[in-house]
Amino acid sequence: MPRPGEPGEPVDPLDEEFRSVAATAAKGDLVAARSALRRLADRAESAGRRASASRALRLSAALDRVLGDTADAAATARRAAELAGTERDLVAAAHDELGEALLTLGHADGAADAFGRAADAAAAAGLGTAPALRRKQAYALATGGHATAAADVLTDLAGDSAEPAARAAMLVQAAAGAAGTTGAADLWTAARAAVDATGGGAGTQALRADLAFVAAAEALQRGDLAGALAQVRAARRHALDAINPLSYTAAAVAESSLAEHAGDDESAYGSLATGYATLGDLVGRQLSAQTFEGPLLELRRRWGQDRFAAAKAAYEASRRRYLTTKP
């Protein structure tokens, strides 16, 4: 009797069709591949092969989404989930695809439910995709306005992570998602403790920058402008230590805006000017100019030439004094 892979082994016609569809998709004809998958699903279901039908429909839903037919993607993925039965890996894959389609449609609550079901099935099947699906669930919950529920999901997930940096990152994300809600302060404290336990390095500094941004947002919600400004400045320092240009730029622009609201024109101008110079050292003057010239021009437009010039002169005078007294 032939063994698998030897001549004479029976060939499953459905497997052959899946390979043919893959070849069609590889050539770039996604519409034809989608049509072939739908026909394949119909034949598989008629033959009582529900697992194969589920697989074909899930792949068809993915192509629906790529082709922009998102409503069809959701309907097809839902049918794929129904046909998956007790095949947990298929249940996870179908609900994952359903969640992506619903999220694209703006149905965040439905997407969160789908990702949750996908994560449950993946965990039950022992699949390594379960944590990623939980993060998708948390994102969908946050998108739907359920920040506390999103934070709860991430906090539970962080508790299951033995790797300190991964646990810290998830708790920071949870703290950000829960900003302004009951328990946000406790989450922030837990996140800071987790960050402290990571042992340092650029990754730790990047997390500290994220935490400072969260604290700044909380301070603004309390009406504490000075506290928000202090936290944004801390985020800027941590981002620089982490050599993270995006976070550094965000902090510099935020600092300028907060200083302007506080009536400190010199600092509002200075945060952008020093950001321009510092980012130039990190990524080159051309990219730095593209990043900071826009905010500087907008500041001059909003203030007018005289006020802008006065702030610039005050900043440059302070800078000269600092350089002459620097040890």
LINJOGI-V484653 format. One line per field, one symbol per residue. ss: DSSP state (A for helix, B for strand, O for the rest). Layout:
ss=???
This chain:
ss=OOOOOOOOOOOOAAAAAAAAAAAAAAOOOAAAAAAAAAAAAAAAAAOOOAAAAAAAAAAAAAAAAAOOOAAAAAAAAAAAAAAAOOOAAAAAAAAAAAAAAAAAAOOAAAAAAAAAAAAAAAAAOOOOOAAAAAAAAAAAAAAOOOAAAAAAAAAAAAAOOOOAAAAAAAAAAAAAAOOOOOOAAAAAAAAAAAAAOOOOOAAAAAAAAAAAAAAAAAAAAOOOAAAAAAAAAAAAAAAAAOOOAAAAAAAAAAAAAAAAAOOOAAAAAAAAAAAAAAAAAAAOAAAAAAAAAAAAAAAAAAAOAAAAAAAAAAAAAAAAAAAAAOO
